[in-house]
Every structure is written in structure tokens, then in C-alpha cells.
Amino acid sequence: MLVLKQTEKPSPWHDGEIALQERAGVAEHMKDLGARIVRDHLIDQHRQFYPQLPFIVLGSVDADGNPWATLRANYPGFLGSPDPYTLSVKLKREHDDPADRGMEDGDPIGMLGIELQTRRRNRLNGNITRNAADRFDVGVVQSYGNCPQYIQLRDFGFSREPGLSSAVPPVVADALDARAMALIAKSDAFFVASYSEHGDGGRQVDVSHRGGKPGFVRIGEDGVLTIPDFAGNLFFNTLGNILLNGRAGLVFVDFDSGDLLQLSGDAEVILDPPEIAAFQGAERLWRFRPRRVVYRADALPLRWQSRADGQSPNALMTGDWEAAAGRIRAAEMAQRWRPLRVGAIVDESAGIRSFHLEPVDGGGLIAHDAGQYLPIRVAVAGEDRPLIRTYTLSVAPSDNRYRISVKREGVVSRHLHDNIGVGDIIEARAPGGTFGIDALEQRPAVMLAAGIGITPLLAMLRHVVYEGLRKRRIRPVWLFYAARSKAERAFDDEITALVAASGGVVRLVRVLGDISGAVEGQDYDAQGRIDMALLSAALPFNDYDFYLCGPPGFMQSVYDGLRGLNVSDGRIHAEAFGVASLSRSGGASVEAPSAEVQAAADVPVPVYFMQSAKEARWEPEAGTLLELAEARGLQPEFSCRLGNCGSCRTKVLSGAVAYTRQPTAEVAKDEALICCAVPAKGETRLELDL
């Protein structure tokens, strides 16, 4: 019997592409995927696609090694595929086009067929066979489809015969002028050519599309362009090429006038810039310094009309440079109390009211993690100093706004409900807290909320859906939401919209204690409370991460029930905030302890409050450092007195502290949460920045 050995198809990716795929953690997946989808021929679908197009995007390299990108137009039918391995192109030479000088017989070329009215596109690279001045064939080396992300919908029309060249001569320069910068500043798309050299002496040229909100390309004072790289197909063709040879060619299109701005120059990939955390949706950045600039007015015989509803949903999910700069400025003020204006107030239920907050000091909003809280400070009548409280932000980082949703209970909460109106000012500091979720984790998440405990889980749900839509894979989520009655349940419409946006990946179970006036299946799904019986009946057998938030009794009961079902402690994540901290089993006492464990002093220790020039003698069993400071007439900031909110965070100038209870708020090695801290054992002197 003859056994045929199956040979492995070689990877289509070069070293630059593989390096970036490895950094993104997808190299093995892309190796398998590339072997399946990167072909050396055109499939029938793409052979039928190209003849429909009125233009083609081309990438070439001139004799000096400069890459250029361009658009060339003709009536549909100028592209054709006589066989699966060939794409024929009918275009006359265009000597004003710098890319034309890289389109000689035998030259490599990159091609992008793109249909702006449908967002369809196909990427192709190959080698030119030129037998005439007005036509050439491209022998296919690689061909594959591209995703439709970040493409704005536009309809086209011809403004003149495509064979007629522009009557306006090109303007050639070595730097951007005002007209060029104006076109870049308003653009929501451009095309980029790049190339790589192969060990056999061959060259592979690629050309690709980049899109975002208008102005997504930043122009530096030195003329350098900075471009955010958003979530895409993870091929890294363009950035992989740039990583290898540091060159690129860009073309910007004025879709209204047919003008083309063509740039060739130096490029670099920036993998860990500080702007990444501030620019919404950016995975990395790359920079481009133009060395050669060609502006060709009326270069294209095409004009495009943008559709009113044609904005790319993916582009709308990204940020802009103005917002990023605002976030960076805000991060520099993270430790300050900043004024926020109440921009809107919304009643979410009978007892819960949301306050939308916006900065008034010229800075942006500090980016937060879904599930974090916002410390606020308000002056309340009858109190001798402003009161500090922390409220969970009920929005995701991608929402680009702050919203706290407050139940009417307690002194500050009642003050917010009864006395704060639109236009009023509330002071706030940087968001904090460690309760959060990994939106990209594949393991299903089960969110369990009771009452006002829905707020961090709503923020997490918004984050999971946003990131899932952006990355094209939503993490499966079950949300169990319990309320006393329908009137007391908040965010019904918002949660329903998120469930719909997930396409069935997010599933909702609504639980009511009092079903008076409610219709089963319409207003609620189960009566009673969230317990193990309900979870066992509703959840399919699987491995889950659990997220809990609600009143202390609810959280402890659910936690104990999950542990009783052998759910590991590490899979149960809870909002350990305020009095809602859990008594955990399985070796973990808090959600994410951040303070080093030390023994408390057992002898008196002198404590010096350096800012106030006061000193005190701390005695064992005498209380916390916060209580000691208050006894000396100081008024340090605090809120929870449990080490959970971080409001009392104080710099330790000398000495060390121990904790009477392990805090959950983040604290640096040279800081102390004085609400639950005492001098550490062995210290003979403690100095605090108070």
C-alpha cells in the first residue's frame, strides 16, 4: 500500500509580521489561518469582484527604494481575470504619478480592490508583466480578503472621461504645506504602501486601507504623522513591513475634489507609547516622517458622496487626538480634587438616580477600568467639613463620560438626590478600585447583582459588549439581576439594548422579590432571590468566572453557596467595597490585596505629622493612625474607614505601617491607608505627610 506523506504548507508570513503576531499572542493561530486563507490565486468571488470596480489602489517602489501609494481610475471593466493566477489591468501610463515609476515590467506591486459603497475589499500582491503602455498583467503571489472595518460608505460618480489627465501640474516638495496639512486633518481614511525584501532577492509590496474618525492622523509640529493602529485582522502586513525596513508611502484622497496627496518617507512602529492608554481603541501607534511630498490637484476623475448613515461602526468606537490629549492632561492631575459639572440627571428607578459629570477645568477625563469607583467630595449643610464618598462608575471606559448612579440612602446620597441639580459642581478625584473584568477572556462570565450592586456589573457588561464588537468576539455573559420590585429595578432599557447588541451572547435573568403588577416573561424571569437553586436550573454545565455585587448578606450567601458547589475561590470576584467585604475561604481574604503584610507594633511609637508640625504618641490598642490624627485636631480625608476606597491614602516619609485589616484599595510601598493602619513592629519613629 502506497502512503503519501502530506507536506505542511509554508507560512505566508515574513519575520516582521511574525514578530508582531507573537507580541499579540496570535502567532500560532495566524500560522494556521494564513495557510488556509492566503492563496496564490484569485478565487471565483474575487475574479468577479474586480471587474465591478471604478478604481484600484496600487502600491509600488521606485528605483531609489521609495514606496508610493496611489489610486488609479477607469470605467468598470478595466480590471479582469483571464485565469485564476492573473489580474489584467487596463490603465495608461500617468507620468505625474510618482507611483508610476515602480510599475515597469518585472516590478513587484501591491493592489487593493475596494468598493467604498459596500465595504468589500480584496488584497493582492504580485509581479507585473508589461507588454504595452496602456495595460499590464499581474501574476498573483498572494491574494486574500480583508475585513470591512473602518471604511466609510461612499457612492461614486465620474467627473470627466477617465482617460483625460488633470490640467493642473503636480506640486512637489520635501515637506507638508498648509494645503497638504488641511487635507490630512480632515481625512477619515488613507492608503499606505509598504514592502519587504526576501532572502532570495525578491520583494513583496503591500498596500492597505486605514480609517478612523476625521483627524485620526495627528500632525506634529515637526511634520511627523502619528497614526493609531486599531484592532484588525492581526496579519500585520503593513506594520510588519515597516518593522523590517522602516519605509512607507501614503496617499490621502480628497473625495470631494479628486485631489491626491502622495507621501513617501520613513516610518516606525511604536509598541508601548504613553498615548495608548489615552487613545480609545488604539492597540499601538506608528509614526511617519514624509521625505517626498507630491500634491496632485484633480488627479482623479472620480467624485464621492458620503452617505448620511455611512460612518463605520468600528470607527465610531475609536477615540481622537483631542480626547487623548485631554486624558493625558487629566492623568497629570490624578491626585487632585477636580471640579466636575453635573451635565445631566436621570432617574433610573424609584430610588436610584444617575448623575452625569463633565470636567470644567480644561482637562479630560481620567480613563477608568470597568467596575471602578469615583471618589467625590461635597459640602453638606450641617457638616463642618466636606464629606467624601465613593460611588461606582456605571459606565464603561469606552463611554468617554463619568456617570455615578446613586441609591437614596445615607447623608451624602440624600444630599445628591435632594440638593444637586444640573449645572452644579461636584469635586472628584481619580477613579480607583480593583474590581474589574477581562473582556477578552474566553471563559463565560456570570454576573450576579442585587439592588444597587448592578452599577459595577453594568459598567463591566458595557465594557464586554464594546470590546467584543470592536474585536469581533463577545465574551459570553450571564447576568442575573435581582430587585425587590419592578419599580426599584434600574437600567431596564439600557440592559435590554446591550443584550440585543450582543446578538444573543449576553443572556439576562431578571429576578423580583415582589411581583405585584409585573408580568412573568415580560417583566421578570424568576421570583424570589438569586441562590444556588436558581443558578443550577438556569446555567448550562460549564466552567465560569463569577462576579458578585450587592448587599453584604447577599454577597456572603452567594459566595458561600458557590464555594459549596466547589467553585474555586479564585473564580469568584466580588466588589470588596465598604461594608460589603467578604469573608472568604480558600486562602484569599480580599479581591486583590495590595499592601504588604507586616506585624503591628506592640510598644508605643512616636508619630510625626510633618505638614502640620505636630506629633503624637501612638499606643498599642489605641486605634488607627487616622484616629490618632483626628485626636490631634487634624482632618485627613477619608470615606469608608475600611481600607477599601483609598480616600485616606497618605505618603509615608519615614518608617513603616501595619494594617489592622487587609485593605483592598491599591497602595504604594511608600504610602499608607491610615484608616486601618498602625505603626509596624520594630519602628521607633513614623513620619506621615499630613
N, C-alpha and C positions, 0 to 999 in steps of 0.2 A: 504494500500500500504506500503510495507516494504522499508524504506530508509536506505541505507548503509552509514555509516559515513566513509569518506575517511581519513585515518590517514597519517600524514606527515612523510615522510621518514627521519630518523635521519641524522644529518650532519655527514659526514665521517671524518671530520677534528678534530684534538685534539687542546688543548689550545695553544700550541706553534705555530701550523700552523695558527690558527685563529688570534693570536696576530699579526703576520706578515702580514696576509691578511688585517687586519684592518689598519695597518700602511700604506699599499699600497693603501688603499681606495677601496678594491675589495671584502670585506668580504661578503656582501650580494649577490653579483654576484657569488662568489665561492660557497656559500652555496647552491644556486640553481643548479649551474653547477655540483658540487660534487654529489648531489643527483641523477643526471642523468647519469653521466659517470663512477662513481666509483661503480663497481659491485662486488658481492660476488661469481662470477663465470667467466669462460672464455667464450667469445663469439666464434662463429664458426671460425671467421677470425683468432683469436689468437690460437685456438686449431690446426689450420692448419699451423700456423707460427712456433711454437716451434719445431716441428719435422724437420724443414729445417736447424736448427742451428747447427754449429760445436762446439759451446762453450756456456756457460751460466755464467753470473756474479752473484755471491752469496754474501749475507751479513749475518753474524751470530754474536752471542755474546757468549764468553766463560764463564766458571763458575765463573770467577772473575769480570764479567760485562764489559769486554773489547770487543768493536766491531771490527770485522775484515771483510775486503772485499777481494774477491778472484775471479779468473777466473778458470773454470774447463772445459776441452775439451774432446770430444769424436766424433766418426763419427756421421753425421746427422742421426737422428732416436733415439738417446739416450734419447730424451725428447718426451713425448707423453701425450695425454689427454684422458684417457679412458671414462671420463664423464666430463661435464662442470665444476664440482666442484673439480677436481683433476688434478694435473700435476705430472706425474711419471718421475723419474729421474734415469737413469742407470749410476752410477759412483762408482768406487771402492773407499774405504777409502784412503785418502792421509795424512799420519801422519806427513809429513814435513810441511803441510799447517796448519798454526795456526787457520785458519777459520774452519778446520775440527772438532775442539773440541767443536764447537757450533752446531753440526749437529746430535745430538742424538735424539732418539725417544721422541716426545713431544716438542722439541725445536722450537721456532719461527724462521722463515727465511725470508729474503728478496731476491727477484730474479729480474733480469733484462735480458730479452731476447732482444738482439740487433744484428742487421745484418749490419755490417760495410760497406758492398758493396752496400746497398740500403738505409741506414739511418733509416730503420724501427726499432721500439722498442716497447716493452710492459713491463710494470711494474707489479709485482705481489708480494704480501706477504701472508704468511700463516703459517701453522704449520706442522711439519714433523711427518710422521708415518713411522718408520723404522722397516722392518721385515727381512732385510738381509744386509750384509756388503757391497754389491755392488749395492744397489738400495734403494730408498726411495720414498714415495709419499708425496706430499704437498697438504694439504687441503686448498683451496683458501679462504682467508679472504677478500682481496681487489685485484682487477685487473683493470687496465686501460691503455690505450695507452698513449705514450709520444710523444712530438713533435720532429722533426728531427734536431733541431738546433745544431750547434757547433760540428757536427760529421764529421770527415774527412773520405772520401771514401777510403776503403782499400779492396783488394782482398786477400783471404787466401789460404793456402796450408798446408798439413801435412808434418812435417819433420821426423816423426817416428810413430810407432804404438802408438796410444793414451793410451794404457794400460801400456806402459813402463814408469817408473818414471825416473826422471833425475838422472844421476850418480854423480852429484855434490851436496855435502851436503849443507844445508842452512847455511847462516851466520846470527847469532842472536846477536843483540846489543841493547843498550838503547839510541843511538844517530846516526845521519846520518854520514856516512863516505864519502870519496871522490867519490866512485863509485855510491853510492846512490844519492848524490847531482848532479852528472853528468846526471843521468837518469832523475831526476826531471827537471833539467834545459832545457833539450831538448824536453820534453814531450809536446804534444798538446792535451793530454787527460789523465784523470784518472777516477777511480770509487771510490765512497765513501759510506760506510755503516754507518747507524745511527739507533737509536731506541728510543722508548718512552715507558714508563710504564703507565698502565691504572689502574683506581681505583679498578677494580675487580681482581687485581693481575696479569693480563695478560700483555704481552709485544708484541709490534709490531715493526718489523725490516724492514728497507727500504734500498735499495741500488740503487744508481743513477750514471749517467754519468756526467762528467764535461769536457768541451772542450774550447779551445781558440787558440791563436797563440802560437807557440813553446815558452816556457819560460813564459807563463802566470801565473805560480806559482812562487812567489818570495820566495827565501830562505834567511832568516835573518841571521845575524852573530851569533845569539843565537840559530840557528837551527829551529826557528819558521817559518812555511809556511804561507804566506798571499795569499789568493785566491780572485779574483774579482768575484762577483756574477752578471751575465748578465741577461738581460730580458729573462724570460722563461714563463712557464705555470701558474705561480702565485699560485701553490699548496703549495710551501714551505715545502715539506715533510722533506727534509734533514735539512734545517736551522731551521725549527720548532722543530725537534727533538733535535738539538744542543741547541736551546734556553732553552729547558726543562732540559736536563741532562748534557750538556757540554762535550759529548764524541763523537768520530768518529773513523772510520777505513778507511784508504786509500790504494788503490793498484795502482801502476804505472806499465805499461807494456812496455817492450822494444819489439816493434812489429817486429824488425829485428832478434832478438836473442831468443825470447821467455822467457827472464828473467822477473821475477816478484819482485817488491819491495813492501812489505806489512808493513803498519804502523798502530799502534793503539795508541791513546793518547787523549789529551784534546783539545777541540775546543770551540770557542766563536764567536758569530755574532757581527760584528762591523757595526752599522747602519749609523753613521754620521762621518766617518773619513775624514780628510782633503784631502786624496788622491782621494776621489770620484770625485771631480771636475776636477782632472787632468787625471784620467784614463778613456779613452774613452769607453763608453758603459757600465761601471760598475754602477750597481744600489746600491750596498752595498758591503762590504767586509766580509770575515770571516778568522779567524786565527786558525792554528792547530799546537800544540806542540807534537811531537812524544815522546812517553814514551817507546814503544817497537818497534823494527825495525827488520824485517826479510827479507834478500835478498836471493832469490832462483834462481840461475842461471839455464837456460834451463828448467824452470819449466813447460812450455807449449810445447806440441808437434806441435803447430801451428806457422807459419810464415806469416806475412802480407806484401803485396806490396802496397805502397801508389800510388794512381792514380795521373798522372801528373796534371789533372784538377779537382782533388778531394777535394780541400780545401773547407771547409764550407763557404758559402757566409756570414753567420752570424758571424763566427769567424773573417773573414776578415774585418768586420765592427767594430771590437773592437781594443783597444789600447794595449800597452805593458808597462812594468815597466820602461824601459829606457825612453820612451817618457813621461810617467807620472812624472818621476823624473826631466826631463828637464822642464816640465811645472811648477813644484813646484819651481825650481830654478829661472825660469823666473818671476814668480809671486813676488818673493822677490825683483826683480829689476823693479817693475811696474812703479815707479815714475822716473826712469832714462831714458835718451836718450840712446838707444842701437843701435849698428851698424847692419844693415841688408844688405846682399849682394843680388844684383839682379841676380837671378838664371836663369830667362828666360823672354823674352819679346814677347808678342803675339799681333798682330794686330787683333782686334775683329771686326772692321768696318772701314769705310773711315776716321773716326775721333776719334775712341776710341782705346786705346792701353792698354793692361794689363801688369803689372809688377809683377812677382812672386818673393817674398822676403824670404830670409832664414837667420837665425841668424849666426853670426860668432864669438860670444863671449863664446861659450861653453854651453850656456843656451838653453832651449827650447823656444817654442812659448807660450805666454800667451793665454790661452783659451779665445775665444771671443763668444759673442752671435750673432746669425744671424741677420744682419741689422746694426751692429755697424760699426763705422768708425775707421780708424787708423791715429793718428796724426804723420806727418812726418816733418823732418827738413832738408833743403837742402841749400847749398851755391850757390847763383845765381850771375853771373857776373854783376857788376854794383851796387850791393846792399852792404851796409856797414855792414850788419849782416845776419846770416842765416834766411831764411824765413820759417815760419811754416804754413802748410796747413793740412786739414783733408780730407781723401778720404775713401769712403765706402769700406769695405772688401767685395768683390764679391764672397766669398766662405763661406761654412758652417763650424761650429766648427769641424765637423767630417772629414773635408778635411785635417786637420793637416798641413796646409800651409797658408801663407798670400798671397793674391792677391789683388792689387788695380787696378781698371780699370778706366782710366783717359781720359776724353774728352779734346782735344787740344784747351783750351781757358784759358786765364789768364797767368800771369807771370810764376808761378811755373809749371803749366800744360804744357806750351810750353817748359820750361826748361827740364822737364821729357821727352817729346817727342823728342826734338832736341839734347839733350846732354847726356842723361843717356843711358848706354849700359850694356850688360851682364857683370857681374863681378864688376860693380861699387857699391859703398856703399851709402846707404841712412839711415839716423838716424830715429828711430821711438820710440814712447812711447806706453804705454799700450792702447789697444782699448777702446773706450768709446761710449757713446750714449745710449739712452733708446728706440729707435725704434726697436721693435722686434715682435716675433710671438710665440704663444704657439702651438707647432707642434702636441700636443696630444689632443687639443681641438676638440670636435666633430662637432661643428658648422662650416659649409663651409666657406672658406675664398675667398674673391675676391681681387686679386691684380691688381692694376691699375698703369701702368708705362708709362712714356713718355720720350723718349730720354735716357740720361744718368741715369735717375731715375730708370732704370731697375736694377742697381747694388745691392741695398739692397734687392730688391724683388727677385732677382736671388739667393742671399745668403739664403733668407728665404725659397724659393722653394727647394733648395738643402737640407736644413735642414728638411723640412717637409717630403720629399721623403725618406731621410735617416732614420729618426726616425720612419716613417711609416713602412718601410721594416724591421727595427730592432724590432719593437713592433707588426708587423703583422697587422697593421691597419693604412692606409694612410689618413690623413685629406683631405677631398675634397677641391680642389682649382680650381678657375677660374683665369687664367692670361690673362689680356688684355694688350697688349704691342703695343704702338703707336710710329712710327718713321716717319720722313719726307719722307724717301725713303728707298728702299731695301738696297742700298749701305751704308746707315747710320745706319741701324739696326744691333745690335751686338748680339752675342751669339746664332745664329740660331741653329747650330748643338747641342750645349750644352742643350738648352731648349728642342729641339726635343727629345733628349735622355732621359731627365727627364720625359717628358710626356709619352714616351714609357715604362720607368721603372715603372711608376705608375700604369700601367695596365688599363688606362682609367679613373683613379680617378682625375688626373690633366687634365684640358681642356684649350686649348690655342686659343685665338682670336687675330690675328695679324692685326694691323691697319696701313695703309700707307696713307700719305697725297698726295704724288706724286707716281702714279702707273706706270710711264714710264718704260717699259722693264720688268714689273712684270706680272705674270700670276695669275689671281684670283683662289683661291682654292689651288694653289701650292705655291705661294709666299706671299699671303695675303688673309685675310678673309673679310675685310671691308675697304672701302675708307673713308677718312675724318679724324675724330678725335674721341676720347673717350668722349661720352656725355651720357646724360640720355636716349636718344632715343636708342642708341646702347645697353646700359645695359638692358633696358626694353625689347628689342627684343631678346637678347641673353640669359639672365638669367632666369631660371625657378623660379617660385614663391617659395621663401624660406626665411629663416632668416640668414643673412650673417654678417660676420665681413669684413670690407673694409680696405685695406692697400694702401696708395697713396704715390707716389714719382715721382717728375718731376719738370719742371719749375714752378715758383711761380704762373703764370697765370693759368696754367693747374690745379694745385692743388686746388687753390681757386675756380675755376669754378666747378670742380668735387665735391669738398666739399659742395659748396652751392647747387648744384644740388641734391646731396644725402639728404641734410637736407630738401630740398624742397619736397622730396619724403617721408618725415617723418622717415628717418633713424636716430636713436638717435646718438647724438654726441659721446657717449661712444663707439659706434660700428665703428667709423671712426678713423683709426690710420694713422698718417701721419708723414713723415720724416720732423720734425721741425728743419731743419739744414740750417745754413747760411741764405740767404735772402728768403728761401722757407718756412718760418714760416707762419702758417695760422692765419687768423682772424676767430676765432671760435664763434659759437653761442651755446647756451645750457649750459652755465656755465663753460666751460673749455676753457682756452686760449692757452694752450700748450699741447703737447702729455703727458708729465709726469713731472709736476713741482716738483722740488726737493729742492727749497730754501724757508726758512721761510719768510713770507711777513712781512716787517716792514716799518714804515714811514721813509722818508728821513729827514735828519737834515735840519733845516731852519735857522741855525745860523752857523757861521764859526766854524770849528773843526780842531785842530792841528793833523796832521798825521805824524807818525814817521816810517821811513823805517829802520828797526833795523839792517839788514845785512850791509847796506851801510852807516850807521851812518848819515843819512840825515833826515831832517824834512821839512815839508811844511804846509802851511795853506790852507785848503780846504774852498772854499767859495760856498754858495748856487748858483746854476745855472752855476757853473764854469766848469762842466764836470765830467767825471768819475775818479775813482782812478787810472786807467791806464793812462789817460791823465795827471793827476797830477804827477804821477811818471815820465812820459816822459818829462814833463816840468822841472823836477829837474835833468834831464840828465841820468835817469835810463833807462834800456832797458828790461823791463819784456817781457816774452814770450806771444804771443797772435796769434790769427789767424782770427776768424770771427768777433770780436768786437760786438757780439750779445748775448753772453752767451749761445751759442749752442754747442761749440766744447770742452770747458773745458781747452783749452791750457793755459789760464791765471790764472788758479786756484792757489791761494796764501793762505798761512796759516795766520789766524788772531790771533795774540799773545795777544791782549788786545782790548776790545771794541767790537762793532758790526757794521754790514753794512746793508744797504737797497739797493734795486735794482730799477734802472730806467725803466727796463723792466724785466719781469719774465724770468729767464734763463731756458733752458731745459736740460743743462748738469747737471750731478749729482754733488752735492757739499755738503760736510760735514758741521756740525754746526760750526766747528772751522776753516772753510775755506771761501774764497770769490772769486767770479769770477769778478776780478777787472775791466774787460772791460765794465761792465754795473752796477758796484756797486759804492755807495757813503756812507759816514758815516750815521749811523742810528740816528734818532731823539733821543735827550736826552744824546748822547755821548759827553763827554768833551775831550776825547783823543782816538786815534785809532793807534794801533801799528801793522804793517804788516811785515812779514818775507821776506823782499826784501832788 
